[in-house]
Amino acid sequence: MAEFDFDAVVVGAGAVGLACGLALSRRGLVVAVLEREAAIGQGVSSRNSEVIHGGLYYPTGSLKARLCVAGRRMLYAFLDAHQVAYDRCGKLVVATSIEELPRLDAILEQAGANDVEEMSRLSRAEALALEPELACEGALLSPQSGVFDSHGYMLAMQGEIEAAGGAVVVSTPFEGAAPLSGGGFEVRAGGAEPTRLTCRHLVTAPGLSAQDVAGRVEGFPADLIPKAHFGKGMYFRLQGKAPFARLVYPPPIPGALGTHYRRDLGGQAVFGPDLSYVDAPDYSVDPAAAGEFYRYIRKFWPGLPDGALAPDYAGVRPKLHGPGEPQPDFRIDGEAAHGLPGLVALFGIESPGLTSSLAIGEEVAARLGL
Ligand SMILES: Cc1cc2nc3c(=O)[nH]c(=O)nc-3n(C[C@H](O)[C@H](O)[C@H](O)COP(=O)(O)OP(=O)(O)OC[C@H]3O[C@@H](n4cnc5c(N)ncnc54)[C@H](O)[C@@H]3O)c2cc1C
C-alpha cells in the first residue's frame, strides 16, 4: 500500500466500531479494527437487551432519534442479507395506571415526529386481546421493534470487513496516536507484538473506555473529553414459560428506558435492566434486588409467581450524565469539534447504540468527508 499502512484504523470491535469499519470498507477503504480483548464483541455489545428499538422517545432531530430510526431500517436489511436471526415481535408501551395515560399520548406524538412507522394507540381491551396476561390501562403498539442475535450481527460485519481486504485484530490494545505532519496518524498498538502503524483516518469507538482512548490521541483537547459515568443495569430471568410474545415496556424512567420484558430468541423471558450508578464497571447481580423487580413487574404482569426470578447478568451503560442530570445525545466528534483532521471520536454511545450502529457508521464516514 502506498502512503499509509491502512486507510483507516478503528479502535474497538464492538457493534459500533465494527459498523464504522464496515461503512469505511464499503467505500473502498482498507480498514484495521483494533480490539484489546481476545475476541470481538465482549464489551457493552455483549451485555444489553438485544432489542431493536423503534426510535420512539428521543428528541426529534437528535442523533439518537435520527440514527436509531435510520439504523433500525438498515439493521433489518443487513440481518436479512446475512441471515442473522431476529424476531420483529413488536413492543407494547404500557400505562399501568390512569395517571400514566397522558405519557402514552406524549410518546405517540414524539414517535410521529421521529418518523417511526405504524405506531398505534390501544385501549386496555385491545392490549389485553393481544397479550391476555397483561395488566394495563392502555398501551402503544410499535410493530417495528424486535429482538436479534447481536453476536451473529457482529460476526457478519467482521466477515464483510475481512472479505473487503480489511483486518479485525484481537488482543491488540490501542495505546496512543500522534498526528503526522503531512496528515494522518501514527498509531501505537500493544499486545504480544507491539507495533506502530500509520493511517489516514482514525475512529475511536471503545465504548466504556472512550475517555481514556481520546486522552491518548496527541492534540485532542482535554477540555473536550466529557466526564465518564457508569450506569449499571441488572437482569433477572424467569424460570417458567414466557408470558408475552411482544416486548413490554412501562414508560421510561429518568435516565433510561427502564426495566422491561423481552422474550429472547431462545424463547425465555428476561426482565431488566434497572439503573444504578457505579464508580467502575461491575457485572455482579445482587439477588436482593429481586424484591424491587417483583414489585415493578407485577404492575404489568400480576401473574408473576413468587420465586420465579433468577439473577441473570448485568451491563454497564457508558453515560455522559450523572444521576438526576438530563440525558444528553450521542457525541460523534469530528474535526469541527476537536480540530484534528481525519479523526472521529465517539462518546456516550449508550442505548440505542446497538440499533443505531449501522447509521452511526454512515455518520462517521460522512464526518470524515467520505
Ligand atoms: C444494560 C444495557 C442495555 C442495552 N440495551 C440495548 C438495546 O436493547 N438496544 C440497543 O440498541 N442498545 C442497547 N444498549 C446500548 C448498546 O449495547 C451500546 O450502545 C452498544 O453496544 C455500544 O457498542 P460499542 O461498540 O460502542 O461499545 P462496546 O461493545 O463496548 O465496544 C467497544 C470495544 O472497544 C474495546 N476497547 C476498549 N478500549 C480499547 C483499547 N484501548 N484498544 C482496543 N480496543 C479497546 C472494548 O474491548 C470493546 O470490545 C444497552 C446498553 C446496556 C449497558
The ligand as a Gaussian input file, in Angstrom:
#p B3LYP/6-31G(d) Opt

LIG

0 1
 C      -27.778000      -2.715000      30.065000
 C      -27.764000      -2.228000      28.651000
 C      -28.832000      -2.483000      27.791000
 C      -28.820000      -2.034000      26.479000
 N      -29.834000      -2.404000      25.644000
 C      -29.797000      -2.002000      24.347000
 C      -30.804000      -2.433000      23.452000
 O      -31.647000      -3.255000      23.777000
 N      -30.791000      -1.929000      22.181000
 C      -29.847000      -1.032000      21.771000
 O      -29.941000      -0.572000      20.641000
 N      -28.844000      -0.650000      22.595000
 C      -28.795000      -1.133000      23.858000
 N      -27.780000      -0.779000      24.708000
 C      -26.700000       0.037000      24.185000
 C      -25.727000      -0.768000      23.338000
 O      -25.451000      -2.023000      23.955000
 C      -24.433000       0.025000      23.154000
 O      -24.754000       1.333000      22.690000
 C      -23.513000      -0.596000      22.141000
 O      -23.370000      -1.991000      22.375000
 C      -22.155000       0.083000      22.222000
 O      -21.284000      -0.553000      21.316000
 P      -19.792000      -0.058000      21.224000
 O      -19.201000      -0.785000      20.069000
 O      -19.761000       1.444000      21.226000
 O      -19.127000      -0.485000      22.608000
 P      -18.521000      -1.896000      23.035000
 O      -19.370000      -3.022000      22.617000
 O      -18.159000      -1.798000      24.481000
 O      -17.207000      -2.000000      22.162000
 C      -16.045000      -1.255000      22.470000
 C      -14.867000      -2.163000      22.267000
 O      -13.674000      -1.405000      22.407000
 C      -12.707000      -2.222000      23.027000
 N      -11.665000      -1.351000      23.584000
 C      -11.743000      -0.510000      24.631000
 N      -10.565000       0.120000      24.818000
 C       -9.728000      -0.329000      23.839000
 C       -8.379000      -0.053000      23.505000
 N       -7.629000       0.806000      24.203000
 N       -7.840000      -0.705000      22.454000
 C       -8.572000      -1.597000      21.701000
 N       -9.854000      -1.897000      21.998000
 C      -10.424000      -1.253000      23.049000
 C      -13.512000      -2.976000      24.081000
 O      -12.839000      -4.145000      24.486000
 C      -14.790000      -3.265000      23.323000
 O      -14.772000      -4.513000      22.654000
 C      -27.739000      -1.253000      26.016000
 C      -26.658000      -0.989000      26.867000
 C      -26.660000      -1.502000      28.159000
 C      -25.472000      -1.269000      29.030000

